[in-house]
Amino acid sequence: MSTATATAARHAEAPARRRAFDWAPARTYIQAVIILIWCLAPFYWMIVTAFRDVGFTFDPTPFFTHVTFDNFITVFDESRGNHFARNLLNSLVVAGVTTIISLIVGVFAAYALARLKFSGKSLVLGFILGASMFPGVALITPLFQLFTNIGWFGSYQALIIPSISFSLPLTVYTLTSFFREMPWELEESARIDGCTQGQAFRKVILPLAAPATFTTAILTFIGAWNEFLIASQLSVDATKTVTVAIASFAGAQPHQEPYTAVMAAGTVVTIPLVILVLIFQRKIVAGLTAGAVK
């Protein structure tokens, strides 16, 4: 066969090859849909149950049927012993203060571990990471005795301080990794232009670290908002957070487990976090991938 004939034959076969369906993109979309359904199914069922009448709590229909808003009214009905608005405020105070303090301390600690030279730096970082692996359940009894002896039991301090101890290692580790990837030349240029080390940190480093700082703040806030173990043992009625309040929820009828009311409370607690993540998702992704590609 001549070269011209072989070339013509290849060109004739090319359209047939192009007509063949490529399954690779389809498999990717199918896998993504399966993972999405698997992750969102519990949240969807929670919302469906939250809007369902109490008499149809265990209706297997996976759609919005027998819709009512009575469950949300029950959640905020203080006559039944529920003080959910107060619990939301308590969680906001604890999570907000925890996030602010963790960021203030974490930014300076991470900068020192990443940019400054001093002996024992690796050991300090190792201790910080080791603290995050310590089981929280082992700290309940010592913390209970400590805060009872100093008169802090049931106060905001008793909830915020342990929460900071758990969130600070994550804050320091995340920001340390980011500061290490930041080019030294930026700080050196600021120093050459007459800035002190503090001014270079404030005017150059901090603005560039905004994506990572923002991402760390969101993760810290979510972790403090969802904390249950410590709050369940160190809080009283006046300082109960939403996670503790939901566990001891009172429904519309006595001697009946308030499944629909609990789902409504869970929806109220979850939706603000979802909205927060959706609004700032670009900044979160930018912070998580910061330093991955130079």
Salt bridges, closest charged atoms under 4 A:
GLU13 OE1 - ARG17 NH1 3.66
ASP77 OD2 - ARG80 NE 3.15
GLU78 OE1 - HIS83 ND1 3.88
GLU187 OE1 - ARG115 NH2 3.24
ASP237 OD1 - LYS240 NZ 3.59
